[in-house]
Amino acid sequence: MATRRFHAEALRELLRRQKIATMGELKEALGSRVDLTVFRKLKELAYRSSYSHRGSYYTLDEIARFDEMGLWSFRSVWFSRHGTLLATAEACVHASEAGYFSDELESVLHVCVRDALRKLAQTGRLARTEVAGRLLYCSLDASTRREQISARQVHMAEGAGLGLGAGIRVLPDELKAAIVLFSSLLDEQQRRLYAGLESLKLGHGGDRRIADLLGLDVGTIARGRRELLERDVELERVRRRGGGRRPLKKNARGRRENPRDHEA
């Protein structure tokens, strides 16, 4: 009896037609009752399984349109360039500017992440520290973690009005105009540091958004942000030459005078 052959193209046609599919739908399209057979054919097509809905949906890389965080959704089913929920949560935390509280990351990934974050911390894939009585999840890399904690302190200092949400705060047009105007009044170093500060306030994706707003290079924004966090600032260059109060001079009676007092 001849062995029946299954063709991956049948799966491609189904997924191109409806974007995502369950295992049951894939088996029906392939004409097989065996999960393993479907998986073998999916491997030929570079597929992704959802990190939401317990991984029960599938799509292809050629179909997914991942955003800057590597996420894509269709009909409330979420997929990640990073793969599983654990891998996605780990990547998001590592790439974040100020770490994540669990509820913040849930608003980004649209699924419950508490168990995933706890497991990542317990297995040594993420670090966590207490900030304002809550557990902040940070990168395992010590240098990155220090920057994230410093950035979080900036966020906390801004008060409750600054919400991280999905990691990117939406700037109203009035504030954008004010940022552009104020930045135009600064010298090169001051502009870089100010841009870095605004990026810190925005959180994840802040470098790119501020760079686009001010017409600066992303690397310049990142440098300014790092200089602020590491307090690596050349203070003497911030103050222009000739600025500040002029030195006092002694008059004939030994009293100190300000040269500006004699200016017309």
Secondary structure in CASP SS format (residue, H / E / C, confidence):
PFRMAT SS
TARGET T0000
AUTHOR 0000-0000-0000
METHOD secondary structure of the structure
MODEL  1
M C 1.00
A C 1.00
T C 1.00
R C 1.00
R C 1.00
F C 1.00
H C 1.00
A C 1.00
E H 1.00
A H 1.00
L H 1.00
R H 1.00
E H 1.00
L H 1.00
L H 1.00
R H 1.00
R H 1.00
Q H 1.00
K C 1.00
I C 1.00
A E 1.00
T E 1.00
M H 1.00
G H 1.00
E H 1.00
L H 1.00
K H 1.00
E H 1.00
A H 1.00
L H 1.00
G C 1.00
S C 1.00
R C 1.00
V C 1.00
D H 1.00
L H 1.00
T H 1.00
V H 1.00
F H 1.00
R H 1.00
K H 1.00
L H 1.00
K H 1.00
E C 1.00
L C 1.00
A C 1.00
Y E 1.00
R E 1.00
S E 1.00
S C 1.00
Y C 1.00
S C 1.00
H H 1.00
R H 1.00
G H 1.00
S C 1.00
Y E 1.00
Y E 1.00
T E 1.00
L E 1.00
D C 1.00
E C 1.00
I C 1.00
A C 1.00
R C 1.00
F C 1.00
D C 1.00
E C 1.00
M C 1.00
G C 1.00
L E 1.00
W E 1.00
S E 1.00
F E 1.00
R C 1.00
S C 1.00
V E 1.00
W E 1.00
F E 1.00
S E 1.00
R C 1.00
H C 1.00
G C 1.00
T C 1.00
L H 1.00
L H 1.00
A H 1.00
T H 1.00
A H 1.00
E H 1.00
A H 1.00
C H 1.00
V H 1.00
H H 1.00
A H 1.00
S C 1.00
E C 1.00
A C 1.00
G C 1.00
Y E 1.00
F C 1.00
S H 1.00
D H 1.00
E H 1.00
L H 1.00
E H 1.00
S H 1.00
V H 1.00
L H 1.00
H C 1.00
V C 1.00
C C 1.00
V C 1.00
R H 1.00
D H 1.00
A H 1.00
L H 1.00
R H 1.00
K H 1.00
L H 1.00
A H 1.00
Q H 1.00
T C 1.00
G C 1.00
R C 1.00
L C 1.00
A E 1.00
R E 1.00
T E 1.00
E E 1.00
V E 1.00
A C 1.00
G C 1.00
R E 1.00
L E 1.00
L E 1.00
Y E 1.00
C E 1.00
S C 1.00
L C 1.00
D C 1.00
A H 1.00
S H 1.00
T H 1.00
R H 1.00
R H 1.00
E H 1.00
Q H 1.00
I H 1.00
S H 1.00
A H 1.00
R H 1.00
Q H 1.00
V H 1.00
H H 1.00
M H 1.00
A H 1.00
E H 1.00
G C 1.00
A C 1.00
G C 1.00
L C 1.00
G C 1.00
L C 1.00
G C 1.00
A C 1.00
G C 1.00
I C 1.00
R C 1.00
V C 1.00
L C 1.00
P C 1.00
D H 1.00
E H 1.00
L H 1.00
K H 1.00
A H 1.00
A H 1.00
I H 1.00
V H 1.00
L H 1.00
F H 1.00
S H 1.00
S H 1.00
L C 1.00
L C 1.00
D C 1.00
E H 1.00
Q H 1.00
Q H 1.00
R H 1.00
R H 1.00
L H 1.00
Y H 1.00
A H 1.00
G H 1.00
L H 1.00
E H 1.00
S H 1.00
L H 1.00
K H 1.00
L H 1.00
G C 1.00
H C 1.00
G C 1.00
G H 1.00
D H 1.00
R H 1.00
R H 1.00
I H 1.00
A H 1.00
D H 1.00
L H 1.00
L H 1.00
G C 1.00
L C 1.00
D C 1.00
V H 1.00
G H 1.00
T H 1.00
I H 1.00
A H 1.00
R H 1.00
G H 1.00
R H 1.00
R H 1.00
E H 1.00
L H 1.00
L H 1.00
E C 1.00
R C 1.00
D C 1.00
V C 1.00
E C 1.00
L H 1.00
E H 1.00
R H 1.00
V H 1.00
R C 1.00
R C 1.00
R C 1.00
G C 1.00
G C 1.00
G C 1.00
R C 1.00
R C 1.00
P C 1.00
L C 1.00
K E 1.00
K E 1.00
N C 1.00
A C 1.00
R C 1.00
G C 1.00
R C 1.00
R E 1.00
E E 1.00
N C 1.00
P H 1.00
R H 1.00
D H 1.00
H H 1.00
E C 1.00
A C 1.00
END
